[in-house]
Amino acid sequence: MARRDRAVLELLYGTGARVSEVTGLDVDDVDLDGRVVRLVGKGSKERHVPLGGAAAAAVGDWLAAGRPVLAARGSGGAALLLNQ
């Protein structure tokens, strides 16, 4: 869960996103290779925001080592951030 929390904080800080935008992200909304994240905000307005190095590293770590453990328990679907 520490990996997830770090990814959340880095996304919030690094992109200037709202909490609702970050918690609504799906895995496909994050492009780690292009270092861009697609955010959907108020009024369903979509914007593409650059993803800094620290945020990309934190999200990559979460996707590689944290999310698969929780996803294996059958939760989450396409959501980027999963809970226990």
Secondary structure, 3 states (H helix, E strand, C coil): CHHHHHHHHHHHHHHCCCHHHHHCCEHHHEECCCCEEEEECHHHCEEEEECCHHHHHHHHHHHHHHHHHHHCCCCCCCECCCCC
